[in-house]
Amino acid sequence: MSDEVAHHVFPADGRSLRRVCGMFVTGVTVISTGAGDEGDGTTVNSFTSVSLDPPLVLFCIHRESRLRGELTRSGRFAVNLLARRHEQLAQVFAGRQAPAAGRVFSGRSARGVPVLGESLAYMDCDIRAEYPGGDHMIVVGEVVQLGVHRRRQEPLTFFEGSFGRLEEELRAAYARWDG
Protein backbone atom coordinates (compact mmCIF):
# COMPACT_ATOMS: atom_id res chain seq x y z
CA MET A 1 0.00 0.00 0.00
CA SER A 2 1.39 3.39 -0.98
CA ASP A 3 1.52 6.46 1.25
CA GLU A 4 1.30 8.62 -1.86
CA VAL A 5 -1.83 10.74 -2.24
CA ALA A 6 -3.45 10.60 -5.67
CA HIS A 7 -4.09 14.08 -7.01
CA HIS A 8 -3.89 16.34 -9.99
CA VAL A 9 -1.70 19.42 -10.04
CA PHE A 10 -2.66 22.44 -12.12
CA PRO A 11 -0.86 25.71 -12.87
CA ALA A 12 -2.11 28.67 -10.84
CA ASP A 13 -3.78 30.42 -13.78
CA GLY A 14 -7.27 31.92 -14.02
CA ARG A 15 -8.84 28.90 -15.69
CA SER A 16 -7.46 26.42 -13.15
CA LEU A 17 -8.32 28.67 -10.23
CA ARG A 18 -11.91 28.95 -11.48
CA ARG A 19 -12.11 25.16 -11.79
CA VAL A 20 -10.77 24.48 -8.31
CA CYS A 21 -12.77 27.27 -6.62
CA GLY A 22 -15.84 25.88 -8.39
CA MET A 23 -15.52 22.84 -6.14
CA PHE A 24 -16.47 25.04 -3.18
CA VAL A 25 -20.25 25.11 -2.78
CA THR A 26 -21.59 28.63 -2.38
CA GLY A 27 -24.95 30.23 -1.92
CA VAL A 28 -26.30 32.59 -4.56
CA THR A 29 -27.31 36.20 -4.01
CA VAL A 30 -28.46 39.16 -6.04
CA ILE A 31 -26.81 42.40 -5.00
CA SER A 32 -29.26 45.23 -5.71
CA THR A 33 -28.91 49.00 -5.57
CA GLY A 34 -30.60 52.12 -6.83
CA ALA A 35 -32.61 55.13 -5.79
CA GLY A 36 -36.06 56.47 -6.65
CA ASP A 37 -37.67 54.36 -9.36
CA GLU A 38 -34.30 53.12 -10.57
CA GLY A 39 -32.89 49.78 -9.58
CA ASP A 40 -30.36 47.30 -10.82
CA GLY A 41 -28.75 44.13 -9.57
CA THR A 42 -26.24 41.45 -10.34
CA THR A 43 -25.86 37.81 -9.36
CA VAL A 44 -23.03 37.20 -6.90
CA ASN A 45 -21.81 34.08 -5.14
CA SER A 46 -18.76 35.75 -3.57
CA PHE A 47 -20.69 36.89 -0.49
CA THR A 48 -19.78 36.34 3.15
CA SER A 49 -20.35 37.77 6.59
CA VAL A 50 -17.32 39.51 8.07
CA SER A 51 -18.21 40.74 11.56
CA LEU A 52 -21.08 40.67 14.03
CA ASP A 53 -19.99 43.82 15.89
CA PRO A 54 -20.26 45.94 13.88
CA PRO A 55 -22.44 43.91 11.49
CA LEU A 56 -20.34 43.73 8.30
CA VAL A 57 -20.64 41.69 5.10
CA LEU A 58 -18.67 41.69 1.88
CA PHE A 59 -18.96 40.67 -1.73
CA CYS A 60 -16.68 40.87 -4.74
CA ILE A 61 -17.69 42.46 -8.01
CA HIS A 62 -15.85 42.68 -11.31
CA ARG A 63 -14.29 46.09 -11.96
CA GLU A 64 -16.21 46.30 -15.27
CA SER A 65 -19.59 45.24 -13.83
CA ARG A 66 -22.57 47.28 -14.99
CA LEU A 67 -23.54 47.67 -11.32
CA ARG A 68 -20.32 49.43 -10.20
CA GLY A 69 -21.39 52.95 -11.17
CA GLU A 70 -24.78 52.67 -9.50
CA LEU A 71 -23.20 51.26 -6.33
CA THR A 72 -20.86 54.25 -6.19
CA ARG A 73 -23.71 56.73 -6.77
CA SER A 74 -26.08 55.23 -4.19
CA GLY A 75 -23.52 54.27 -1.51
CA ARG A 76 -25.77 51.40 -0.41
CA PHE A 77 -26.92 47.98 -1.52
CA ALA A 78 -29.06 45.03 -0.55
CA VAL A 79 -27.96 41.41 -0.46
CA ASN A 80 -30.90 39.23 -1.56
CA LEU A 81 -30.48 35.55 -0.58
CA LEU A 82 -31.99 33.31 -3.27
CA ALA A 83 -34.03 30.14 -2.88
CA ARG A 84 -33.60 27.04 -5.04
CA ARG A 85 -36.58 28.03 -7.17
CA HIS A 86 -34.84 31.30 -8.19
CA GLU A 87 -32.39 29.78 -10.64
CA GLN A 88 -33.91 31.62 -13.61
CA LEU A 89 -33.85 34.91 -11.69
CA ALA A 90 -30.15 34.37 -10.89
CA GLN A 91 -29.45 33.74 -14.58
CA VAL A 92 -31.28 36.93 -15.60
CA PHE A 93 -29.23 39.05 -13.19
CA ALA A 94 -26.01 37.31 -14.26
CA GLY A 95 -26.47 38.66 -17.81
CA ARG A 96 -24.89 41.76 -19.26
CA GLN A 97 -28.25 43.49 -19.69
CA ALA A 98 -30.12 44.72 -16.64
CA PRO A 99 -33.69 43.41 -16.32
CA ALA A 100 -36.47 46.00 -16.14
CA ALA A 101 -36.47 46.98 -12.46
CA GLY A 102 -40.24 47.31 -12.18
CA ARG A 103 -40.76 43.74 -13.34
CA VAL A 104 -38.22 42.23 -10.95
CA PHE A 105 -37.92 44.23 -7.73
CA SER A 106 -41.13 43.82 -5.81
CA GLY A 107 -40.32 46.23 -3.06
CA ARG A 108 -37.86 48.45 -1.32
CA SER A 109 -36.25 48.40 2.07
CA ALA A 110 -37.30 51.08 4.56
CA ARG A 111 -34.34 53.12 3.25
CA GLY A 112 -35.38 52.78 -0.39
CA VAL A 113 -32.98 50.11 -1.66
CA PRO A 114 -34.68 47.77 -4.18
CA VAL A 115 -35.20 44.23 -2.85
CA LEU A 116 -36.49 40.97 -4.25
CA GLY A 117 -39.66 40.19 -2.31
CA GLU A 118 -39.46 36.54 -3.32
CA SER A 119 -35.97 36.10 -1.85
CA LEU A 120 -35.38 34.13 1.33
CA ALA A 121 -34.13 37.26 3.08
CA TYR A 122 -32.29 40.50 2.46
CA MET A 123 -29.71 42.71 4.17
CA ASP A 124 -29.80 46.46 3.56
CA CYS A 125 -26.24 47.80 3.78
CA ASP A 126 -24.19 51.00 3.57
CA ILE A 127 -20.89 50.76 1.72
CA ARG A 128 -18.11 51.18 4.29
CA ALA A 129 -15.03 50.33 2.21
CA GLU A 130 -13.85 49.12 -1.18
CA TYR A 131 -10.55 47.39 -1.79
CA PRO A 132 -8.87 46.44 -5.07
CA GLY A 133 -8.70 42.71 -5.62
CA GLY A 134 -7.15 42.05 -9.02
CA ASP A 135 -9.86 42.26 -11.68
CA HIS A 136 -12.49 42.62 -8.93
CA MET A 137 -13.36 45.08 -6.17
CA ILE A 138 -14.03 43.86 -2.63
CA VAL A 139 -17.01 45.77 -1.26
CA VAL A 140 -17.56 45.85 2.50
CA GLY A 141 -20.95 46.92 3.76
CA GLU A 142 -22.43 47.60 7.17
CA VAL A 143 -25.80 45.93 7.63
CA VAL A 144 -28.39 48.46 8.83
CA GLN A 145 -31.61 46.50 8.26
CA LEU A 146 -32.56 42.84 7.84
CA GLY A 147 -35.67 41.35 6.32
CA VAL A 148 -36.86 37.74 6.14
CA HIS A 149 -39.40 36.85 3.47
CA ARG A 150 -39.37 33.06 3.42
CA ARG A 151 -38.39 30.38 5.91
CA ARG A 152 -37.69 26.70 5.48
CA GLN A 153 -36.99 26.86 1.77
CA GLU A 154 -34.00 25.29 0.12
CA PRO A 155 -31.30 27.83 -0.82
CA LEU A 156 -29.96 28.16 -4.33
CA THR A 157 -26.43 26.77 -4.51
CA PHE A 158 -23.64 27.02 -7.05
CA PHE A 159 -21.13 24.22 -7.59
CA GLU A 160 -18.77 23.43 -10.49
CA GLY A 161 -20.32 26.11 -12.69
CA SER A 162 -23.95 25.09 -12.19
CA PHE A 163 -26.90 25.98 -10.01
CA GLY A 164 -28.49 23.10 -8.22
CA ARG A 165 -29.12 21.03 -5.15
CA LEU A 166 -26.29 19.78 -3.06
CA GLU A 167 -27.46 16.15 -3.23
CA GLU A 168 -27.57 16.23 -7.05
CA GLU A 169 -24.20 17.93 -7.27
CA LEU A 170 -22.49 15.47 -4.97
CA ARG A 171 -23.83 12.47 -6.86
CA ALA A 172 -22.51 13.91 -10.11
CA ALA A 173 -19.15 14.79 -8.52
CA TYR A 174 -18.69 11.34 -7.02
CA ALA A 175 -19.45 9.73 -10.34
CA ARG A 176 -16.83 11.92 -11.98
CA TRP A 177 -14.11 11.52 -9.38
CA ASP A 178 -14.71 7.97 -8.24
CA GLY A 179 -14.95 6.33 -11.56
Buried (B, 14 or more C-beta within 10 A) or exposed (E): EEEEEEEEEEEEEEEEEEEEEBEEBBBBBBBBBBBEEBBBBBBBBBBEEBEEEEBBBBBBBBEEBBBBEBBEEBEBBBBBBBBBEBBEBBEBBBEEEBBEBEEBBEEBBEEEBBBBBBBBBBBBBBBBEBEEEEEBBBBBBBBBBEBEBEEEBEBBBBBBEEBBBEEEBEEBEEEEEEE
